[in-house]
């Protein structure tokens, strides 16, 4: 079953800007290039179609402290519809990724 919706690059961009990160800063923190952040925010099909839950999870973890509760709520609603899972799933994925990074 394919995804019915696409991830909103505009929402991700708004979240990054509200958290006061440049594309390069965010990319460095989540392990992708500035160019990839730009492609996601501009909804380039190759970037949007390839984006995974891990990237979205890390985007959330990096930006969540610097955004309003309204922005977090909008983000969670969008992500839950897109991927079909909850905030706890995002947190668990980020923790799992953090642990695997520390083991490397």
C-alpha positions as CSV (number, residue, x, y, z in Angstrom):
1,X,0.0,0.0,0.0
2,X,1.5,3.3,-1.0
3,X,1.4,6.5,0.9
4,X,-1.6,8.8,0.1
5,X,0.0,12.0,1.3
6,X,3.4,13.5,0.8
7,X,5.4,14.9,3.6
8,X,5.1,18.7,3.8
9,X,8.4,20.4,3.0
10,X,6.9,23.7,3.9
11,X,6.0,22.4,7.4
12,X,9.5,21.0,7.9
13,X,11.0,24.3,6.7
14,X,8.8,26.3,9.1
15,X,9.8,24.0,11.9
16,X,13.5,24.4,11.2
17,X,13.2,28.2,10.9
18,X,11.2,28.5,14.1
19,X,13.9,26.5,15.9
20,X,16.4,29.0,14.4
21,X,18.6,26.5,12.5
22,X,20.1,27.1,9.0
23,X,19.8,24.3,6.5
24,X,23.4,23.5,7.1
25,X,23.1,23.4,10.9
26,X,20.1,21.1,10.8
27,X,21.7,18.8,8.2
28,X,24.8,18.5,10.3
29,X,22.8,17.6,13.3
30,X,20.7,14.9,11.6
31,X,23.4,13.5,9.3
32,X,22.3,14.8,5.9
33,X,23.7,17.4,3.6
34,X,22.4,21.0,3.4
35,X,21.4,20.2,-0.2
36,X,19.3,17.4,1.0
37,X,17.6,19.6,3.6
38,X,16.9,22.1,0.8
39,X,15.5,19.4,-1.5
40,X,13.2,18.1,1.2
41,X,12.0,21.6,2.1
42,X,11.4,22.4,-1.6
43,X,9.6,19.1,-2.0
44,X,11.8,17.8,-4.8
45,X,10.2,14.4,-5.7
46,X,13.5,12.4,-5.4
47,X,14.1,13.8,-1.9
48,X,10.5,13.6,-0.7
49,X,10.0,10.0,-2.1
50,X,13.3,8.9,-0.4
51,X,12.7,10.5,3.0
52,X,12.4,8.0,5.8
53,X,11.0,7.9,9.3
54,X,14.5,8.1,10.7
55,X,15.2,11.5,9.1
56,X,11.8,12.9,10.2
57,X,12.4,11.6,13.7
58,X,15.8,13.3,14.0
59,X,14.4,16.5,12.4
60,X,11.8,16.5,15.2
61,X,14.3,15.7,18.0
62,X,16.7,18.5,16.9
63,X,13.9,21.1,16.4
64,X,11.4,20.3,19.1
65,X,13.0,22.4,21.9
66,X,12.9,25.6,19.8
67,X,9.3,25.4,18.5
68,X,5.9,26.3,19.9
69,X,3.5,23.6,21.1
70,X,1.2,24.6,18.2
71,X,4.0,23.8,15.7
72,X,4.8,20.5,17.5
73,X,1.1,19.6,17.4
74,X,0.8,20.4,13.7
75,X,4.0,18.4,13.0
76,X,2.7,15.3,14.9
77,X,-0.6,15.4,13.2
78,X,1.0,15.5,9.8
79,X,3.6,12.8,10.5
80,X,1.1,10.5,12.1
81,X,-1.1,10.7,9.0
82,X,1.9,10.3,6.7
83,X,3.6,7.4,8.4
84,X,0.7,6.1,10.4
85,X,2.4,6.2,13.8
86,X,2.5,8.2,17.0
87,X,4.9,10.6,18.8
88,X,6.2,7.8,20.9
89,X,7.2,5.9,17.8
90,X,9.2,8.9,16.7
91,X,10.9,9.2,20.1
92,X,11.7,5.5,20.2
93,X,13.2,5.6,16.7
94,X,15.4,8.6,17.6
95,X,16.6,6.8,20.8
96,X,17.4,3.7,18.8
97,X,19.4,5.7,16.3
98,X,21.2,7.5,19.0
99,X,22.2,4.3,20.7
100,X,23.4,2.8,17.4
101,X,25.5,5.9,16.7
102,X,27.2,5.6,20.1
103,X,28.0,1.9,19.4
104,X,29.8,2.7,16.1
